[in-house]
């Protein structure tokens, strides 16, 4: 059931789509916030920076900044390690690095 333009009721939880232009998906289930960030941010604050036409560092940083303002219990990225607790710690680590005008470690 659609609750608003970007929030849907699914089973006993809600699913919200896209805080950013990066196709993020949030699931709020029983008071827990689960982030499926796709390729936006990874375990330990790593990013996926590639030399392709649509990789925009400024947009990437804005997306990470928006995510860093959210409480995230679990982080389930599209690749590699997941975090079932303290998911926001990994996002905040990426943002802290970007905020210092340096790049977080790349996954590749």
N, C-alpha and C positions, 0 to 999 in steps of 0.2 A: 504494500500500500504506500502511495506517495504522500509524505507528510509536508514537504515543501519542495522547492525547485531542485534541491540537491540532497534531500534527506528522505529515506525510505524506511518503512517499518518492515523488518524481515524476521519472522518468527517472534522471539521475545526481545529482540534488540533492534537497534536502528543502524542503518548504514548511511554514511555521509560521503559524498564524492567531492574531491578536488578543492582543497584549501589553496591550491596553487595551480599553475599551468602544467604541472608534472604528472597529472593523473593519479594522485594519491587517493586512497580509499580508507575511510575510518569505520570501524565497527564498534559500537558501544553495546556491550552485552553484560547484563547484571552489574552495572556500575564500573565495568572495566573498559578502558579505551585501548583498542587494538588498531595499530597503524599498519597498513599494507602500502609501503611507499614506492613499490615498483623499483625503479632504478634511481630514486632521488637520494636516499641516504641508506647507509649500511651499518652493520654492527661495528662498534668501536669508532664511530664517527667518520667512517670512510665514505668517499664519494666515487662516482663514476664519471670522470672527465675524459672526453674523447675529442679528437680533432675532426669534428664533422660540422657541417654547415649550420645545424640547429642547436649546437651546444653553446649556450649564452651564459657566461659566468655571472653576469649581473642578475639575470632572471633566476639562475640556480641559487644564488645567495639570498635573494628575496624569498624564495620558496623555503629554504632552510630556516630563515629567520621566522617565518610564519609558523612553521612546524615546531620550532624551539619554544614558542609561546604556549604550546599545548601540553596538557598532561597526557602522557602516553605510557600505558602500562606495559604493553607488549609491542615489539617491533618485529614485523615479519617481512623483510625485504624480498625482492624478486630473486635474489641469488645469495648464496653463502650462508653464514651463521645467522640464526634468529636470536632474539632476546625475549623471553617470556615474562621477565620482570624488569622494571626500570628502563623501559624503552626510551623514555625521554632523555635519559642520561647519554645515550648514543647520539641522539639528535643534537643535544646541547653541546656535546664535544665538537661536533662538526661546526656548529654555529660559533662557538668560542674561537675556533681556529680562523674561520672566515672573518670574524669581527676584528681580528688582529691583522687583517690584510695579508694573510698567508693561506696557502691551500692545504686542506686536510689530506691525509694519505689517499691515494687513488687505489681502487681495487684491482686495476690491471697494470 
